[in-house]
Amino acid sequence: MKVTFLGTGTSQGVPIIGCECSVCKSIDSRDKRLRTSALVQVEGKNILIDIGPDFREQMLRCGIFRLDAILITHSHRDHVAGIDDIRPFNYYQKGALNFYARSNAAACIRKDYKYIFDEHIYPGLPEVELMEVDEKETFRVANNEIEVQPIMVMHKDLPIHGYRIKDFTYITDANYISPSELDKVIGTKVLVINALRKEKHFSHYSLDEALEIVEKVKPQKAFLTHISHDMGFCEDVNSQLPSNVQLAHDGLTVEW
């Protein structure tokens, strides 16, 4: 299995437009963060988690020309605003792309992208096959070859999905996970979890809160994502983290 971090930043990315802080002005490429997304490559299949506004740039950077499934964590724009740019994939793959989302996220996508789902389709629009999934059951993607376990987490008052594929779990934009949902994560070898900043936040895990989840799950490796400029420099923070934990950065690949 191989995971590529396509983006590891917050909804505004890093650097933030107009910000003059030292992190936003950093020359370290690890401090440049597109909006959060990841590519999971398993058994010859390409599974994308979230499709934000930087999707086009991310696909060009990693040279991916086929997507077998797109998993949506939730419908906030920094996680779905790249939908219109799937059109080249529709062309190359000669058909719709399969999207999987929780019912509340699917409803928002159908509303915000109504022109895609209208009965009379204008030629050349994105082609999306949108499936609703529930955390109570696993589902299969990529010609039924890959099993996915949804995990419900809370993003303040909004229930959203993390996803587990084999021994890999990806959770972003969370600030609470129930014990029963956390049980689904136990046994994960590689865990990705959001950590917005060092200070507490109303809808995202802070660094310490994310580390508490890592301690409960006890993965072999953990990577922190959805990182703001308030976190500080990647190099400095990584030097203070446990040996099995590090800040993810754009372009980082993990293979096992």
C-alpha positions in Angstrom: 0.0 0.0 0.0 1.2 3.5 -0.8 -0.3 6.8 0.5 0.6 10.2 -1.0 -0.2 13.4 0.8 -1.5 15.6 -2.0 -2.3 18.5 0.4 -1.9 18.9 4.1 -3.2 22.5 4.7 -6.4 24.1 6.1 -9.2 25.7 4.1 -7.0 28.7 3.3 -3.9 26.7 2.6 -0.4 27.8 3.7 0.8 30.4 2.9 -2.4 32.4 3.5 -3.0 35.2 1.0 -1.6 38.4 2.5 -0.1 36.8 5.6 3.3 38.1 6.6 4.0 35.5 9.4 7.3 33.6 9.4 5.6 30.3 8.5 3.8 31.7 5.5 7.1 33.3 4.4 9.1 30.1 5.0 11.3 28.9 2.2 11.0 25.3 3.4 8.8 23.4 0.9 7.4 21.4 3.8 5.7 24.6 5.0 3.8 25.1 1.7 0.5 23.4 2.1 -2.3 22.9 -0.4 -5.8 22.0 0.8 -6.0 18.6 2.4 -6.3 15.4 0.2 -4.6 12.1 0.0 -4.2 9.4 -2.7 -4.3 5.7 -1.6 -2.8 3.2 -4.0 -3.6 -0.4 -3.1 -3.7 -3.5 -5.2 -3.2 -1.5 -8.4 -6.2 0.8 -7.6 -6.1 4.6 -7.1 -8.4 5.8 -4.4 -8.7 9.6 -3.7 -9.8 11.0 -0.3 -11.4 14.4 -0.8 -11.3 16.6 -3.9 -10.6 20.1 -2.9 -10.0 23.3 -4.8 -6.3 22.3 -5.5 -7.3 19.0 -7.1 -6.1 19.9 -10.6 -2.7 21.0 -9.4 -2.4 18.0 -7.2 -3.2 15.6 -10.0 -0.6 17.3 -12.3 2.0 17.2 -9.6 1.6 13.4 -8.9 1.0 12.4 -12.5 -2.2 10.4 -11.9 -4.4 9.8 -14.9 -6.9 7.2 -13.4 -9.1 7.3 -10.3 -11.0 4.2 -9.3 -12.9 5.8 -6.4 -13.3 9.1 -4.6 -14.1 9.1 -0.9 -15.6 12.3 0.5 -15.2 13.0 4.2 -17.6 15.9 4.2 -19.0 18.7 1.9 -17.1 21.7 3.0 -15.6 23.5 0.0 -12.0 22.8 0.8 -12.9 19.1 0.5 -15.2 19.1 -2.6 -14.5 22.2 -4.7 -12.4 20.3 -7.3 -15.3 18.3 -8.6 -15.6 20.3 -11.8 -12.0 19.3 -12.7 -12.7 15.5 -13.0 -13.7 16.0 -16.6 -10.4 14.8 -18.1 -10.8 11.6 -16.0 -14.3 11.2 -17.4 -12.8 11.5 -20.9 -9.8 9.1 -20.3 -11.9 6.6 -18.4 -14.9 6.9 -20.7 -17.5 7.2 -18.0 -18.6 8.6 -14.7 -16.3 8.6 -11.6 -17.6 6.8 -8.5 -18.0 9.1 -5.5 -18.8 7.8 -2.0 -20.1 10.1 0.8 -22.2 10.2 3.9 -25.9 11.1 3.2 -25.6 14.7 4.6 -22.5 15.3 2.4 -24.2 13.7 -0.6 -27.2 15.9 -0.2 -25.0 19.0 -0.2 -23.1 17.9 -3.2 -26.3 17.3 -5.2 -27.5 20.8 -4.2 -24.2 22.7 -4.8 -23.5 20.9 -8.1 -27.1 20.6 -9.2 -26.1 21.2 -12.8 -24.2 17.9 -12.8 -27.3 15.9 -11.6 -30.0 17.6 -13.7 -32.1 15.2 -15.8 -31.0 17.0 -19.0 -27.2 17.1 -18.9 -25.3 19.7 -20.9 -22.5 18.0 -22.9 -19.1 18.2 -21.3 -20.2 18.5 -17.7 -18.5 16.4 -15.0 -19.9 12.9 -14.8 -20.4 11.7 -11.2 -21.9 8.5 -9.8 -22.6 9.5 -6.2 -23.2 6.7 -3.7 -24.3 7.2 -0.1 -22.5 5.2 2.5 -23.2 4.6 6.2 -20.6 4.0 9.0 -22.6 1.0 10.1 -21.5 -1.0 7.2 -18.3 -1.5 5.1 -18.6 -1.0 1.4 -16.5 -2.0 -1.6 -14.9 0.2 -4.3 -12.9 -0.3 -7.5 -14.9 -3.1 -9.1 -15.7 -4.5 -5.6 -12.0 -5.3 -5.1 -11.2 -3.0 -2.1 -13.2 -2.9 1.2 -13.6 0.4 3.0 -14.8 1.0 6.5 -16.4 4.4 7.2 -15.7 5.9 10.6 -18.0 8.6 12.0 -16.3 11.5 13.7 -17.6 14.9 14.7 -16.5 18.2 13.1 -18.0 20.4 15.8 -21.8 19.6 15.3 -21.4 18.1 11.9 -21.1 14.2 11.6 -18.5 13.4 9.0 -16.6 10.4 7.8 -13.0 9.1 8.2 -12.1 6.0 6.3 -10.1 2.8 7.0 -8.7 0.7 4.2 -6.9 -2.4 5.4 -4.4 -1.3 8.0 -4.6 2.4 7.0 -6.9 5.0 8.6 -7.5 8.6 7.5 -9.4 11.1 9.7 -9.5 14.8 9.0 -11.5 17.8 10.3 -12.5 16.0 13.5 -12.6 17.2 17.1 -14.4 14.1 18.6 -14.6 10.4 18.0 -16.8 8.1 20.1 -15.2 5.1 21.8 -17.3 2.7 19.6 -16.0 4.4 16.4 -12.5 4.5 17.7 -12.7 0.8 18.1 -12.8 0.5 14.3 -9.5 2.2 14.1 -7.7 -0.1 16.5 -5.2 -2.3 14.7 -4.3 0.4 12.2 -0.6 0.4 11.3 -0.6 3.8 9.7 -2.9 6.5 11.0 -3.5 10.0 9.5 -5.3 12.4 11.8 -5.9 16.2 11.7 -4.0 18.6 14.0 -4.8 22.2 13.2 -2.5 24.0 15.6 -1.1 23.8 19.1 -3.9 25.8 20.7 -7.4 24.3 21.2 -9.9 24.9 18.5 -13.7 24.6 18.4 -14.0 22.2 15.5 -10.6 20.6 14.9 -8.2 18.6 17.0 -5.3 20.5 18.5 -1.8 19.0 18.4 -2.1 17.6 22.0 -5.6 16.2 21.3 -4.4 14.5 18.1 -1.5 12.9 20.0 -4.0 11.6 22.6 -5.8 9.7 19.8 -2.5 8.4 18.5 -1.7 7.1 22.0 -5.0 5.3 22.2 -4.7 3.7 18.7 -1.0 2.9 19.0 -0.2 2.7 15.3 3.3 1.9 14.0 3.3 5.4 12.3 1.1 8.4 12.6 1.0 11.5 10.4 -0.7 14.8 11.2 -2.6 16.7 8.5 -4.9 19.7 8.0 -2.3 21.9 9.5 -2.5 25.7 9.8 0.3 28.3 9.8 -0.3 28.6 13.6 1.3 25.2 14.1 4.7 26.5 13.4 7.6 25.3 11.2 7.4 21.7 10.1 11.0 21.0 11.0 10.7 22.5 14.5 7.4 20.7 15.4 8.7 17.3 14.0 11.7 17.5 16.3 9.4 17.6 19.3 7.0 14.8 18.4 7.2 11.1 19.5 9.4 9.0 17.3 6.4 7.4 15.5 4.6 10.7 14.8 5.3 13.5 12.3 3.7 16.3 10.5 2.7 15.3 7.0 3.7 17.6 4.2 2.6 17.9 0.6 4.2 15.3 -1.6 5.2 13.0 1.2 4.7 9.3 0.3 4.4 6.4 2.8 4.7 2.9 1.5 4.4 -0.4 3.4 
